[in-house]
Amino acid sequence: MDEAGEEASEGRVATTKPALTALFAKMASCRIALEVGTHSPWVSRHLAAMGHEVIVANAHRVKLITQSVKKNDRIDAERLARLARVDPKLLSPIQHRGAQAQADLAVIRARAGLVDVRTTLINTARGLTKPMGERLKKCDADYVNESLAEGLSEDTIRPLLKAVEEVTKQIKIYEQNIEEIGKRHPEMKLLRQVHGVGTLIALTYILTIEDAQRFAHSRDVGPYLGMTRKQRDSGDSQPELRISKAADQLLRRLLVQGAHCILRRGAPDSDLRTWGLALQQGDGKKSNSKRRKKTVAIAVARKLAVLLHRLWVSGEVVRGRIGNGAAVGQPGKRCAINSTACLSGKPRYSKEREDSRGGVVRWNNCRLSGVAQSGELSGRRCVRVPFRESGVAPRQGEPVAAGIRAAA
């Protein structure tokens, strides 16, 4: 299609690298629009490598295509070209991840597929034994093997349990590969500071988002992962809808699992846990219902996604793991890490920072006071004072009240 909107040429091409190269390599640089799909990741990278501007359209958000009463490949291609010529934003373009990130993420998805298969096999085995008046022994999925069939009247489930054992071996191989992939991503250490976030969640988060700078604000991660409510307001009508469930389902599921870990009984205190438990209590009605717990878990998972992005962008390293401190927004409470009092009522976490006299001060949760660990002030309680009072030149990125002074 030319600049005037008239068809310049029309044809068909096979979805293979040789066929695409033969057609587009000799063509002048132009704008190419294609629908998101199974082949769109490698096709978009292949065309972009030849110097073309590639737009991957999210067809589900283009009603001109999805809700058309006359729809076929030829008509869809023409409409994509016309929309791309006028304004690419009308296509709700998406950004595919890189080839390496896609390959690494495929390992995680393969493991998730095997876990689902193992769960189905175990449930099938348990379901076949109950009608016979028997039950399989309770154990973790990693320990389900052929020996559980001993003592049962029928050997029908023995092949199922053997298959579960073989699947578990393959899952462990994938987990070893995931650990090796994680070594190439040092930023994982920043995310694993949060209680409930391990290698699997941290690596999946990094590979799915890939570029932390793609979001202007950390809170934009929630809508991107489909963890915010859909909105269809009209006048005074503001219905409460379910979450959109857009974007990656695997990462959303893993974040919910991390949220359950934060909210479970016996988990260490944190601001996120306290907020979630308060939300679960609500007005006291149906606070323990399954639906209420699931809703709260999704809300905590959204905040967890925002927190992980903030840690990734800021590169902030905390002492210990976030969630292991005891002070949670209550003035006078003691920090579990350094036993210093929280003065502000707005605690964050404990960490160490070099002071103006060459030593290290371990700050308590509220960042207003701390205990010097080394240097001239070693062992003495220290407080932060403004630069104009302390006379200490500010370091890059240091807050305004960052001077250090021994408390009287």
FIVEX-630824 format. One record per residue (C-alpha): residue number from 0; z, y negated, x negated. Coordinates in steps of 0.25 Angstrom, whole numbers. Layout:
! residues N
NODE  pami     pz     py     px
NODE   NUM      Z      Y      X
...
***
This chain:
! residues 408
NODE  pami     pz     py     px
NODE     0      0      0      0
NODE     1     -4    -14     -6
NODE     2      3    -27     -5
NODE     3     -3    -31      8
NODE     4      2    -18     15
NODE     5    -11    -11     15
NODE     6    -12      4     12
NODE     7    -19      5     -2
NODE     8    -19     20     -3
NODE     9    -14     32      4
NODE    10    -12     46     -1
NODE    11     -3     58     -3
NODE    12      4     63    -16
NODE    13     12     76    -19
NODE    14     27     74    -23
NODE    15     26     79    -37
NODE    16     27     72    -50
NODE    17     12     74    -55
NODE    18      7     70    -41
NODE    19     15     57    -41
NODE    20     12     54    -56
NODE    21     -3     56    -53
NODE    22     -3     46    -41
NODE    23      7     35    -46
NODE    24      6     35    -61
NODE    25     -8     28    -60
NODE    26     -3     18    -49
NODE    27      1      4    -52
NODE    28     16      1    -50
NODE    29     19      0    -35
NODE    30     31      2    -25
NODE    31     32     16    -20
NODE    32     41     20     -8
NODE    33     45     34     -5
NODE    34     56     40      4
NODE    35     68     46     -1
NODE    36     68     61     -1
NODE    37     69     74    -10
NODE    38     58     69    -20
NODE    39     61     54    -20
NODE    40     70     54    -32
NODE    41     60     60    -42
NODE    42     48     54    -35
NODE    43     54     40    -36
NODE    44     58     41    -51
NODE    45     44     47    -54
NODE    46     37     35    -47
NODE    47     46     25    -53
NODE    48     44     31    -67
NODE    49     29     27    -65
NODE    50     32     12    -63
NODE    51     32     12    -48
NODE    52     43      5    -39
NODE    53     49     17    -30
NODE    54     56     14    -17
NODE    55     64     27    -11
NODE    56     65     24      3
NODE    57     77     29     12
NODE    58     68     33     24
NODE    59     81     36     32
NODE    60     83     21     33
NODE    61     69     17     36
NODE    62     68     18     51
NODE    63     53     15     50
NODE    64     51     29     44
NODE    65     62     37     50
NODE    66     61     32     64
NODE    67     46     32     65
NODE    68     39     39     76
NODE    69     27     42     68
NODE    70     31     47     54
NODE    71     24     55     43
NODE    72     23     54     28
NODE    73     11     45     28
NODE    74     17     34     38
NODE    75     30     35     31
NODE    76     24     32     17
NODE    77     16     20     23
NODE    78     29     14     29
NODE    79     37     16     16
NODE    80     25      9      8
NODE    81     26     -3     18
NODE    82     41     -4     18
NODE    83     41     -4      3
NODE    84     30    -15      2
NODE    85     38    -24     11
NODE    86     53    -22      7
NODE    87     58     -9      0
NODE    88     72    -12      5
NODE    89     67     -8     19
NODE    90     66      7     13
NODE    91     81      7     10
NODE    92     77     12     -4
NODE    93     86     21    -12
NODE    94     89     23    -26
NODE    95     87     38    -32
NODE    96     96     42    -43
NODE    97     90     45    -57
NODE    98     85     59    -61
NODE    99     97     62    -70
NODE   100    107     58    -59
NODE   101     99     66    -49
NODE   102     99     79    -58
NODE   103    114     78    -60
NODE   104    117     75    -46
NODE   105    109     88    -42
NODE   106    119     96    -50
NODE   107    130     91    -41
NODE   108    122     93    -28
NODE   109    119    107    -33
NODE   110    134    110    -35
NODE   111    137    104    -21
NODE   112    126    113    -15
NODE   113    133    125    -21
NODE   114    147    121    -16
NODE   115    141    120     -2
NODE   116    135    134     -3
NODE   117    148    140     -9
NODE   118    156    133      3
NODE   119    146    140     13
NODE   120    147    153      7
NODE   121    162    153      7
NODE   122    163    148     21
NODE   123    153    160     25
NODE   124    162    170     18
NODE   125    175    165     25
NODE   126    168    165     38
NODE   127    163    179     37
NODE   128    177    185     34
NODE   129    184    178     45
NODE   130    178    186     56
NODE   131    182    199     49
NODE   132    197    194     50
NODE   133    197    191     35
NODE   134    198    179     26
NODE   135    194    175     12
NODE   136    205    171      3
NODE   137    206    156      2
NODE   138    202    150    -12
NODE   139    194    139    -18
NODE   140    179    140    -17
NODE   141    178    141    -32
NODE   142    186    154    -32
NODE   143    178    161    -20
NODE   144    173    174    -26
NODE   145    169    188    -22
NODE   146    184    193    -24
NODE   147    187    186    -11
NODE   148    180    197     -3
NODE   149    190    207     -8
NODE   150    198    213      3
NODE   151    189    209     14
NODE   152    183    220     23
NODE   153    169    216     22
NODE   154    161    213      9
NODE   155    151    203     17
NODE   156    156    191     10
NODE   157    157    196     -4
NODE   158    143    191     -7
NODE   159    146    178     -2
NODE   160    158    176    -11
NODE   161    150    181    -23
NODE   162    140    170    -20
NODE   163    151    160    -19
NODE   164    156    164    -33
NODE   165    142    162    -38
NODE   166    140    149    -32
NODE   167    154    144    -38
NODE   168    149    148    -52
NODE   169    137    139    -50
NODE   170    145    128    -44
NODE   171    154    128    -57
NODE   172    141    127    -65
NODE   173    137    115    -58
NODE   174    151    109    -60
NODE   175    149    111    -75
NODE   176    136    104    -74
NODE   177    142     92    -66
NODE   178    153     91    -77
NODE   179    142     90    -88
NODE   180    135     79    -80
NODE   181    147     71    -78
NODE   182    149     70    -93
NODE   183    136     61    -93
NODE   184    143     52    -83
NODE   185    155     45    -90
NODE   186    157     36    -78
NODE   187    162     48    -70
NODE   188    176     45    -77
NODE   189    177     32    -70
NODE   190    175     39    -56
NODE   191    184     51    -59
NODE   192    196     41    -61
NODE   193    197     42    -45
NODE   194    205     54    -40
NODE   195    197     63    -32
NODE   196    184     60    -40
NODE   197    180     71    -50
NODE   198    167     74    -58
NODE   199    159     79    -46
NODE   200    162     66    -37
NODE   201    161     57    -49
NODE   202    148     62    -54
NODE   203    141     63    -40
NODE   204    145     49    -38
NODE   205    139     44    -51
NODE   206    126     52    -49
NODE   207    124     48    -35
NODE   208    126     33    -37
NODE   209    121     34    -51
NODE   210    121     19    -53
NODE   211    134     12    -50
NODE   212    128     -2    -51
NODE   213    119      1    -39
NODE   214    130     -4    -30
NODE   215    134    -18    -30
NODE   216    148    -15    -24
NODE   217    155     -2    -25
NODE   218    158     -2    -10
NODE   219    143      0     -8
NODE   220    144     14    -13
NODE   221    151     18      1
NODE   222    138     15      9
NODE   223    129     21     -1
NODE   224    136     34      0
NODE   225    136     34     15
NODE   226    151     33     16
NODE   227    151     20     25
NODE   228    149     20     40
NODE   229    136     18     47
NODE   230    135      5     54
NODE   231    127      2     67
NODE   232    134    -11     72
NODE   233    128    -18     84
NODE   234    135    -30     90
NODE   235    149    -26     94
NODE   236    146    -12     92
NODE   237    151     -6     79
NODE   238    152      9     79
NODE   239    159     17     69
NODE   240    149     26     63
NODE   241    150     37     53
NODE   242    147     35     38
NODE   243    132     34     34
NODE   244    132     46     25
NODE   245    121     40     17
NODE   246    118     44      3
NODE   247    123     55     -5
NODE   248    131     66      3
NODE   249    136     73     -9
NODE   250    143     61    -15
NODE   251    149     57     -2
NODE   252    155     71      0
NODE   253    161     71    -14
NODE   254    167     57    -12
NODE   255    173     62      1
NODE   256    179     74     -6
NODE   257    185     64    -16
NODE   258    191     56     -5
NODE   259    198     69      1
NODE   260    203     71    -13
NODE   261    209     57    -13
NODE   262    215     59      1
NODE   263    221     73     -1
NODE   264    235     75     -1
NODE   265    242     74    -14
NODE   266    231     65    -20
NODE   267    235     54    -29
NODE   268    237     40    -23
NODE   269    227     30    -24
NODE   270    222     18    -16
NODE   271    210     26    -11
NODE   272    219     37     -6
NODE   273    229     27      1
NODE   274    218     20      8
NODE   275    212     33     13
NODE   276    225     39     18
NODE   277    228     26     25
NODE   278    215     26     31
NODE   279    217     40     36
NODE   280    230     37     42
NODE   281    224     25     50
NODE   282    231     23     63
NODE   283    238     36     62
NODE   284    229     43     72
NODE   285    221     55     68
NODE   286    224     52     53
NODE   287    224     67     50
NODE   288    211     71     57
NODE   289    200     77     50
NODE   290    190     66     54
NODE   291    200     55     49
NODE   292    202     61     36
NODE   293    187     63     34
NODE   294    184     48     38
NODE   295    195     44     28
NODE   296    189     53     17
NODE   297    176     46     18
NODE   298    182     32     18
NODE   299    189     36      5
NODE   300    177     42     -1
NODE   301    169     29      1
NODE   302    180     21     -6
NODE   303    180     32    -17
NODE   304    165     30    -19
NODE   305    167     15    -20
NODE   306    179     17    -30
NODE   307    170     26    -39
NODE   308    159     16    -39
NODE   309    169      5    -43
NODE   310    174     13    -54
NODE   311    160     17    -59
NODE   312    156      2    -59
NODE   313    168     -4    -65
NODE   314    170      7    -75
NODE   315    185      5    -73
NODE   316    194     16    -80
NODE   317    208     18    -74
NODE   318    219     26    -80
NODE   319    221     39    -73
NODE   320    213     42    -60
NODE   321    213     32    -48
NODE   322    222     38    -38
NODE   323    233     43    -47
NODE   324    241     30    -46
NODE   325    253     29    -36
NODE   326    252     14    -33
NODE   327    244     11    -21
NODE   328    244     -3    -16
NODE   329    259     -4    -16
NODE   330    266    -15    -24
NODE   331    278     -9    -33
NODE   332    272      5    -33
NODE   333    271     12    -47
NODE   334    258     16    -53
NODE   335    258     31    -56
NODE   336    251     29    -69
NODE   337    260     19    -76
NODE   338    272     17    -67
NODE   339    270      2    -66
NODE   340    272     -6    -53
NODE   341    260    -10    -44
NODE   342    262    -25    -42
NODE   343    250    -29    -34
NODE   344    249    -19    -22
NODE   345    235    -17    -26
NODE   346    235     -6    -36
NODE   347    222      0    -43
NODE   348    225      9    -54
NODE   349    231     10    -68
NODE   350    223      8    -81
NODE   351    225      3    -95
NODE   352    219    -10   -101
NODE   353    220    -16   -114
NODE   354    230    -28   -115
NODE   355    229    -41   -123
NODE   356    238    -36   -134
NODE   357    230    -24   -138
NODE   358    238    -14   -129
NODE   359    235     -7   -116
NODE   360    242    -10   -103
NODE   361    242      0    -92
NODE   362    240     -7    -79
NODE   363    246     -2    -66
NODE   364    239     -2    -53
NODE   365    239    -16    -49
NODE   366    234    -21    -63
NODE   367    245    -32    -63
NODE   368    255    -25    -73
NODE   369    255    -14    -83
NODE   370    262     -7    -94
NODE   371    257     -9   -109
NODE   372    254      4   -115
NODE   373    251     -1   -129
NODE   374    251    -14   -137
NODE   375    261    -25   -139
NODE   376    266    -24   -124
NODE   377    267     -8   -125
NODE   378    277     -4   -114
NODE   379    279    -17   -107
NODE   380    274    -20    -93
NODE   381    262    -30    -93
NODE   382    256    -39    -82
NODE   383    243    -45    -81
NODE   384    242    -60    -82
NODE   385    230    -70    -80
NODE   386    222    -73    -92
NODE   387    226    -88    -92
NODE   388    241    -83    -94
NODE   389    239    -72   -104
NODE   390    228    -79   -112
NODE   391    220    -66   -114
NODE   392    205    -67   -113
NODE   393    199    -59   -102
NODE   394    191    -46   -105
NODE   395    178    -44    -98
NODE   396    181    -38    -84
NODE   397    196    -41    -85
NODE   398    203    -46    -72
NODE   399    208    -60    -72
NODE   400    223    -56    -73
NODE   401    221    -48    -86
NODE   402    231    -53    -96
NODE   403    243    -45   -100
NODE   404    257    -50   -102
NODE   405    270    -42   -104
NODE   406    279    -43    -92
NODE   407    292    -50    -93
***
